């Protein structure tokens, strides 16, 4: 279960908080706070991302992870093609890409201001 304090993890930090580490994450340690599996080094480049509110943005991925095996209570916040690249679990947001528009992070920012 995620922390009761708002947390935002982007790219590498998303790996640090995942409960399960898949391929590309061998030998890494995790805090195990986020109920998902992370598979690393899957996406590289600038791609279109579709957010859960149907808005489309560009995401900048650098050897970025994808998310698999979401447990109950984890909501998909963003997809790149068919891959899950953004999630929310309670007060924890995780994105595998950098969004320079900030659109992906709006829900998170609302909780801290």
NUZA-741859 format. One record per residue (C-alpha): x, z, y; residue in three letters. Coordinates in pm, whole numbers, plus 50000, padded with zeros to 5 digits. Example, Ala and Ser with C-alpha at 12.3 -4.5 7.8 and 13.67 -1.06 7.14 Angstrom:
512305078049550ALA;513675071449894SER;
//
This chain:
500005000050000UNK;501284991650347UNK;502145017650607UNK;499495031850842UNK;501685020951135UNK;501624984451243UNK;504524964651099UNK;505494928251143UNK;507964911850907UNK;509294876750959UNK;511314856750704UNK;514114878650560UNK;512414911250653UNK;509334899850460UNK;511504900050147UNK;512604935950225UNK;509014948750224UNK;507574929549926UNK;506554948349614UNK;507814921449377UNK;510794898549420UNK;510784864749248UNK;513354837149224UNK;515904834849502UNK;515744872449559UNK;517964884049275UNK;519944915549343UNK;518054924649660UNK;516464958249720UNK;512934962449850UNK;510844989850007UNK;507874978149795UNK;505274983250070UNK;503544949550057UNK;501444940649751UNK;502764905649692UNK;505554886449525UNK;508084868049741UNK;509944837449621UNK;512874828749848UNK;514534796649974UNK;511454774849933UNK;510804758950274UNK;513304745550527UNK;512474726750848UNK;509664724751102UNK;506244720650939UNK;502584722451027UNK;500964755850953UNK;497234762550931UNK;496224797651035UNK;493254816650889UNK;491284809151208UNK;491834771551137UNK;494254767151430UNK;497204744651358UNK;500684752851482UNK;504274743351408UNK;506334767951210UNK;510134768551202UNK;511254776350846UNK;514884783350754UNK;515274786850376UNK;512024805850406UNK;510164824750135UNK;506674817750006UNK;504214843749881UNK;502604845249538UNK;500454869049336UNK;498624885949619UNK;496994918149509UNK;493554929749618UNK;493444937749989UNK;496084912250091UNK;494604885250314UNK;496054850750367UNK;496804845050737UNK;498724812050718UNK;499454782950485UNK;501964754750488UNK;500504727550265UNK;499254747849968UNK;501864775349999UNK;501004809650141UNK;503354817050432UNK;501484844250621UNK;499604875250507UNK;498084907750625UNK;497614939850430UNK;496024967950630UNK;498484972350923UNK;501224950450780UNK;501674914150880UNK;504214891650712UNK;505184856050799UNK;507874835050640UNK;508464814450954UNK;509104818051324UNK;506224808051552UNK;507534802551905UNK;503964798752037UNK;503164834351925UNK;499774823151792UNK;500494836951444UNK;501264871651579UNK;498234876851807UNK;496374900251568UNK;499474921451527UNK;500114923551902UNK;496514935251961UNK;497184965851745UNK;500184977151947UNK;499004971752304UNK;
//
